[in-house]
Amino acid sequence: VKNQKKLVVANWKMNPAGPGEARKIFSAVRRVSGLLKRTKVVVCPPAVYSSLFKIDRKNKKLALGVQNIFGQLSGPFTGEIGVQMAKNVGAEFAIVGHSERRVLGETDAVIAQKAAMAVEWGLNAIVCIGEKSRDQNGDYFGFLKTEIQSALSLVKKKFLGQVIVAYEPIWAIGKSFKDAMQPREVHEMAIFIKKVLSDSFGKEWIHGVAILYGGSVNYENAGLIVKDGQIDGLLVGRESLSPEGFKEILKAVDAV
Ligand code: 13P
């Protein structure tokens, strides 16, 4: 995934309530995406809306993603969505292991399976990691290292170019925009994540892994987090549902 382009992923979570509103938000994103030069937008709507949106595969500025996939291909798994289904409605990306799914009981082992399944079937896996809180001893570094290594434990090296690590500290999600991480701190975390990746896979393998930040991003902090954080893009929650707010985020990132 990683190239000269920045990546901004819209995680709509369990919103909006109906297809009319979903279409409206998506159309607004599509319009803005046409103006972007260096940024690709990935919209991850609830899966029931996925097939409402037709995306021209030649359009390199806009892509579709799903918020979750299952770790098995098909079968008696009530309520789950398989990777082939996601692909066949046009998804190119899948969010894997979001903290909001982890609190619902998704384990490291399940997440590892999902990440491997996604990349082997040709999707780009947006693998989410993030600590619940921070401690003075830096134990959260150990926690994050384990999360990264475990989530990617079944991914073969040759698929690493389809892996995106989204660092979303749980304490910064759904907060005020002032509570988002500062760009310099984001930069430090990006270095740490790269170090863990290179220790696990070898330096020569990890160039293609994009790193995103998520957690209370808005138009005011988006540009600086990407620029001074020296990361590849953002994973945006609430503001991705606001056509105006999201447009400003995209413009800010594209100007970096
Ligand atoms: P907010 O942008 O609403 O804080 O959500 C972040 C997030 O969880 C994106 O996946």
Residues whose N, C-alpha, C, O or C-beta is under 5 A from the ligand:
A	BS01	13P	N11 A172 I173 G174 K175 G214 G215 S216 V217 L235 V236 G237 R238
